[in-house]
Amino acid sequence: MRSRSAVTKVGALVVVVVIIIAAIGGYYAGTLAPAVKEVTTTVERTVTTTTTLAPGAPYTTTVTVTAPPATVTTTVTSTVTTTTPTTPTTTSTLPPKDKFVIGYACSLTGAYAADDLPKQKTVYDILVEEWNAKGGIYLPEYGKKVPIEVKIEDAKSDIETYIRLLEKFITVDKVDWLFSVYGTAAHFAVVPVLEKYKYPMITLTAMSDKISDMIYRGEAHYLYSLQRNAKQTAADVADFIQYIVKETGLKNIGVIYITELFGLEGASALRVALYDRKLTPVVYEGYPIGITDLSPLIKKLKDANVEIFAIFSYPGDTILFMKQAKELGFSPKIWIGNMVVDTPLVAIPNFGKEALTGIIIMWGFEAYDKPFSRDFAEKYKARTGYYPSPHQISLYMAYNIAFSLIEKYGLNREKIAQILWTETFDTPLGKARFDPERGFVWETRGALAQWQGGDKLEVIWPLNVATAKWIFKPPWPS
Amino acid sequence: MYPTSLFFDILLGGIILGALYSLISLGLNLQFGVTKVLNVAHGEFMIIASYLSYVFFTSFKMDPFFSLLIILPFFFFIGFALERGLFGRLFLRLSVDEAVSISLLMCFGLMFIIQNVLMLIFGRTEKSYEYFSQTVDIAGAIFPLNRIIVGVAGVVLNFAIYNFLTFTQPGRALRASIMEPIGAQLVGINISKLRSYALGLGLIASGLAGMLISMFYAITPYSGSVYTIIALIVIILGGFGSMLGSILGGITLGFVSYVTMRFMSSTLVLVVFYAIFLLILLIRPQGLFRR
């Protein structure tokens, strides 16, 4: 008898706890979710209370549950306030909000600055200006549009500073969104911060197999790279090289790389991809960050008569290498590069269009021949004096998608993060989606682009989406 | 590549890089030897000279060597003023140990100030100009002409500075104040005055090196620290306060660096640098060429 009574008491207690949790949970869910006219409270499938309220009316919900031998009464009191009768909004627990703040840890100084600013910041500036010109971004929780404000701080091209700045943005400044950091290594380092605070980050400058692996392992839910990972990029480059070898008979391949995550992964993936295609580089060598003289390496490439050349470099060393290669007359017929030469705003002032002619970049995602791309390209040119790179168009498009999701789901970043992985988006460039390995993909996306003497890069690979036929790199202009 | 051309390639490549490293370290060694100020902003001063050469060349079409007529007096004046207005006062008021530590912190401050001022003026992107970039074939070894000029200028300037320090009265006084500061004062050398000249001359060496590197490297406001590190390694290799050590240490490091890149891998250059650095500290902490 005694034990039976004890069991009953424990059962009653469990019911009480469940009801309290359900009631409190229901209350908070009610304050976070978009407000509706109907308020429904369900407890343990047995009691349902439905109340219809007029906007602005205060209301009290009383749930009474009888679970023998105990009786529980839970009371929740709130007020419905709304500006429009159709979409009333509960604001009693939301802090006031007059702007949508984005934290941007940008390398204003240091080794990354030469590429980070022209590649990412110029796009973000246009994006924010455009949205603010439309009145800002609509936040459904608040039922109004608020202007976008970017809080920018200098990460000094230092990975530790990137981490600290992101934590500061999230915990101290309480920003609503984050713009991406710069470079593969920095993204790899900030993944735990994004995971901890559940902030999505869409980026153009992360190309890593390690990050793809982390996504598959469920350790990186919040990082969305627009780039293919190293393996996918290498596969495209190797396919192109294989095609060139077959078409032209060129055979001496040289691969050099900076000894940083991006360079190490990219070059080693390319070596494996070439090996799979029965091709072996005659020179395969790395060089350290901060190197001041690459001429001995260039002489090695020249001595080996390298005809097809691929370099995985960062901004400073790209410029050094190009300058010294030009001086020493190293001019392979096929030159595949990445940083600096991929962004007209940096490449043209540094090298001139003539010297750039023939140089291929590893991420020629989008041609300028569609209205959306053309519009953005012209806007970008009006602002900077140069056309954007083909992959900057994808950055602009992806952030527009993210902002549209914010307008739909509000500040529920977790929900947006989930949607970014699971949904296919209707974009002006076709149906697009995020893939852990292939980045941001749409049907007509290209892989390689080439300077062909003009102001813009031409997509040359794969052949079915090419806007121009590839050309050999001519000798350096005198 | 044929053995003879490879030989000349390594010989010239090593001399060019070595002469440059020597010149970079000579200035820092002179400053530290006499004033005990470890100027970690040395590389930044070099970069100021590089930017000045760049501006004179691109805006006024002035030959980099001709621009030295403006750069060198300006640098001497900065060194002189820094010693008189900043470091000299510190060494007057504090004990040597305290003054050495605080001047080091001041130099770090200077480094950041220079970097940021350069960034504000010139922006963040790399700047470079083309000066005699056509190639020269020396017995099969190919070098851009600007490198040959840098190599020749580096050797001549090192030789000139060495002769100045060895055979002239002010040079001897400078060396004496490095080797025996108290003895030098006893024989009538005005150390306080000499300190200002030493810092001025040290910055002249930075200015020369900065002008030379601008002829073939792209520069950014943040390029300087790499050269400070190279200068420190060379000084440790040659011995703190030893001018001959700086010259020979620089040439040794230049050869090691060039041979490593040519025969082994560019990735290993820094590894070899730091290995030498550690080895010297373990085996001969006073440096290879210091008695």
Interface residues (C-beta under 8 A of the other chain):
Chain A: L108 T109 G110 A111 A113 A114 L117 T259 E285 G286 Y287 P288 G290 I291 T292 D293 L294 S295 P296 L297 K299 K300 D303 P315 G316 I319 L320 K323 Q324 K326 E327 L328 G329 V346 P349 N350
Chain B: M1 D9 G13 L17 Q115 N116 M119 R124 T125 E126 S128 S133 T135 I142 P144 N146 R147 I213 F216 Y217 A218 T220 P221 Y222 V226 Y227 S257 Y258 M261 R262 S265 S266 T267 V269 L270
